[in-house]
Structure formats: C-alpha cells, structure tokens
Amino acid sequence: MLVINDSYANENHFQKLKQLTVPALLMLGEYDVVCSPKQQEAFTNYVQKGKTITLPNCGHTLHSEVPLLYNCSKPLEIRANLH
C-alpha cells in the first residue's frame, strides 16, 4: 500500500505514484477535509490509470455517510472508466 500525506507533500514522494501500474480509483466526499487538494492533484497528475470521483453530500467517510451511493459508485466507475 502506498500512503502519502501532506507531511510528505513534495515532488519526490509524489513521484512514487507513477509506480502504480494498475487502475486506481480515488473516491472523495464533496466535503472531505482529510484528502487535501494537493493530494488530489498528485493523484490526478501522477497515477497513469487513475480516476477520481467526488460523491455529493458527504465528507471523508463515504462508506458510512452515503453507503448506498458509495457501494453503487465503485463498480460503475470501475467498469465504465478504468478499463
């Protein structure tokens, strides 16, 4: 597992994201305060097969705040955009 947080928010650590060779999905809540804009930007810029989706009306804990939307969004996005 690759973990990046803002204490490591520099170009050298974000370069590690380029090592991902499999499709990756970053799911965010509309009001997510944990995943910073810099982390979102790094994911978008460096993950070759990456896709980001933002779910409405929730924060960081998507699975508990909007479980139905969360569970339905994953397979749809994976099938539609990561292949």
NORBELNOR-V98713 format. One record per backbone hydrogen bond with DSSP energy under -0.5 kcal/mol. NH is the residue of the N-H (numbers start at 0). CO is the residue of the C=O. Records with the same first field share a line. If there is no record, write none. Layout:
BEGIN
NH->CO ; CO
END
This chain:
BEGIN
2->0
7->4
8->5
9->7
12->9
13->9
14->10
15->12
16->13
17->14
18->15
19->16
23->48
25->50
26->24
27->25 ; 52
29->54
30->57
31->28
35->33
39->35
40->36
41->37
42->38
43->39
44->40
45->41
46->42
47->45
49->46
50->23
52->25
54->27 ; 52
57->54
61->59
63->60
64->60
65->61
69->65
70->66
71->67
72->68
73->69
74->70
75->71
76->72
77->73
78->74
79->75
80->76
81->76 ; 77
END
